[in-house]
Amino acid sequence: MFTSTYIATWALALTTPVFADEPAMVARAPQAEATSAVLGTASGGALDPLATRPPDVAPKAALAGGADLTINVVNSFGVPLSIFYGSNAGAPTPVGNPGSGVLTSSTKVVFPSNWAGRITIGKTYDPLGSKIEASFVAPNYVPDVDISYVDGFSVPISCSCSGVAVTGCNILLFSDGHTCGHEGPGPICYNPEQDVPEGPAAPFFEPCAGAAYTYPYDNDANSYGQCNSGVINCCVGSKCPAPARQHGKRELSDVSKRRSRGRGGVEVLEASEE
């Protein structure tokens, strides 16, 4: 059930004017997403003070406090997308104070130390769409990023550090053979496991389980300690790099076998993304 806050936010998005240099079909978000205490949807992810490091991954040395964190986002989806930013309460403002806009080809945003928040991306403005969640906070100043589909899936996103994909899932789930149980405009698939901490992932979201967050404690999807260059490169689309732990398209009957033997290789889908 949607809250009154969500309904009001969605109504605002539908009535927000389109600027002259923006594609008419892309919904522009409110100038800035409302700040809340903690915006994270991934319970062990980048916005959790006790972030969870993926298993069998050793942490790298942290950046010295005071450096900025840069997040680059490339649109390989093929159409302009809506992009908007939200920060945790008390977090410093990103350089240039980006609020919302249209992601055509790429964008670069610099975040000061002690920033934590999220970037939501989709074909329409919807706060429940696919998210980049990231933080760079005291006392350790370890950059952390995760891709979250906990609220819902709008577009495939993955993020890389130093040339290695560390979180996210490049599977275009609407073309992966499983019906979305609750579809919204865009389209967006709202996640029925949003409030189910231990999952498992719903059938529509399951192909991305463990690579992107598909339920709150899907902690294999976090990248804590793996992004220490100060630059995180994120990519939207099915041809973007994906973490080695992302498994390919397969029948759900194989899920238990996959969990016992480890995830297989990455499959890049060639389906149209529109």
Phi, psi and omega in degrees: 000132182279142179279163179297327178297316180297317181297318179295319179296318179295320178297320178298320181297321182289335183258358180288129184293151175269131181280159189300328184265014182248143177302134187295336185273357181261122179286129178272134180285165168306157189305326175206141178291141181304133181282136175232173183301309178220123183267358187291141174256339180270113190295332177247020188266204190296335182261008176267126178304334178250059184303145183261125176278138177303151180295150175063025178236120180276139179288151173264168180296140182285156173290152175291140179303144178105339177286156177271156174251127180253131175241118174261136178234122179252132178266103175253018185280335176103348177222155176299147184231155173278138179223136178211158191240146173220145181237147174297153177302132179087352180285148177293159181282134174304149180301128183087352177049056179294137178250300179203169179173197180244127178268106180268297180246306181198163175212156180227127180231136179253130182244128178292162175301149183076012172276145171211137181176203185213160176234120183253134187226140177188175178286337173228163175286118174209119183295351179261014181279186180298141187228144161264121176249132185212159178206156177207081194232161175292157006270347188265340182051050175263112177300135181223140179215143170218159172255128184241126169248023184295318177284320182174171180242127175242314179215152177285135180225143170220157179230144182233153175226130181053038176083005181241126177291127187243341179200153177114179185210126184264013181279128175281093192298332179292345179249015188259007170097000179241134183283137175285130182285335182215094185259139178241179182301145176136297004274164170226142175254116179283137189273118179290346180265015182306322182248024178246093191307316187265004179070211004284177179296143174294154184308318181299322185269344189302325179302340180257002183301135178084348176254312167244157177290121178248354171204164192304323183255031178280063197284352173298341185277355182278161184237021187310127177086002184252001183234075188247017175272348184089001180229128175243125180253114180250152187220137180249122179139164184279350178260009178284158175300151178227151179300150179300334183281352176291128178266159184274180180294131179197170180290147180295339178296343180272357187300312183295323177294318180297321181291333182274334183251356181097156184284148182272202185281178182266135174249126178262120183277144180255012182293153175298144184260001182273000000 
